[in-house]
């Protein structure tokens, strides 16, 4: 069994910052891609940021320059530093991982980010 536990979601004012964390536990395997998705009410889930096993990152255009994804292989964790938050960033943020060289993928339960004054 594999568990992904996200944390760090909160209510912040526009312009604020948050750092999301996701820690993977359970069955051991090498994690390939780690990414963050988000889903706002009434909208489809969208990929926000992705980091490969080798550290290559890419971002959705809407968050470039404001969000930074990073990972810690030893801790089996992925992080999302979110700066200059906007109301349109408000959503449930989900951690997602895929096994290196495999098809297995897993999702976290989500953490709520609210951006409001």
ZAMARGU-4260 file (C-alpha; in steps of 0.2 Angstrom, whole numbers, plus 5000, padded with zeros to 4 digits):
<rodrens>
0) 5000/5000/5000 | 5006/5017/4996 | 5001/5033/5005 | 5003/5051/5000 | 5000/5064/5014
5) 4999/5082/5009 | 5000/5097/5021 | 5002/5115/5021 | 4986/5121/5014 | 4978/5136/5022
10) 4969/5153/5020 | 4980/5167/5014 | 4977/5184/5008 | 4981/5189/4990 | 5000/5191/4988
15) 5004/5179/5002 | 5014/5163/5002 | 5012/5145/5006 | 5023/5129/5006 | 5014/5113/5002
20) 5022/5096/5007 | 5018/5079/5001 | 5027/5064/5009 | 5026/5046/5002 | 5025/5031/5013
25) 5021/5013/5012 | 5028/5001/4999 | 5045/5005/4993 | 5049/5008/4975 | 5058/5022/4965
30) 5048/5037/4962 | 5049/5044/4945 | 5038/5059/4942 | 5031/5069/4956 | 5019/5083/4953
35) 5006/5094/4960 | 4988/5096/4952 | 4974/5107/4958 | 4956/5107/4956 | 4945/5122/4959
40) 4926/5121/4960 | 4917/5117/4944 | 4934/5115/4935 | 4944/5101/4929 | 4959/5095/4938
45) 4975/5103/4930 | 4994/5100/4932 | 5002/5114/4941 | 5020/5109/4942 | 5030/5093/4939
50) 5048/5087/4943 | 5056/5072/4936 | 5068/5059/4945 | 5082/5069/4938 | 5076/5086/4943
55) 5069/5093/4927 | 5054/5104/4931 | 5040/5111/4922 | 5026/5123/4926 | 5009/5128/4920
60) 5010/5145/4912 | 4999/5152/4925 | 5011/5149/4940 | 5028/5152/4931 | 5039/5163/4941
65) 5028/5162/4957 | 5028/5143/4961 | 5043/5132/4964 | 5043/5113/4965 | 5056/5103/4973
70) 5059/5086/4980 | 5069/5076/4993 | 5073/5058/4987 | 5078/5053/5004 | 5062/5059/5012
75) 5052/5053/4998 | 5044/5070/4998 | 5039/5084/4986 | 5036/5102/4990 | 5027/5117/4981
80) 5033/5134/4986 | 5019/5146/4981 | 5022/5165/4981 | 5012/5180/4976 | 4996/5170/4977
85) 4981/5176/4968 | 4963/5172/4971 | 4963/5161/4955 | 4976/5150/4964 | 4962/5144/4976
90) 4959/5126/4974 | 4962/5109/4982 | 4980/5104/4978 | 4984/5086/4975 | 5000/5077/4975
95) 5003/5064/4962 | 5017/5052/4959 | 5022/5039/4946 | 5034/5025/4948 | 5050/5026/4939
100) 5050/5016/4923 | 5032/5010/4927 | 5014/5013/4925 | 5009/5013/4944 | 5003/5030/4949
105) 4996/5037/4966 | 4986/5052/4972 | 4985/5061/4988 | 4969/5066/4997 | 4972/5084/4993
110) 4975/5100/5003 | 4964/5116/5002 | 4972/5132/4997 | 4961/5147/4999 | 4966/5165/4994
115) 4955/5178/5000 | 4956/5195/5009
</rodrens>
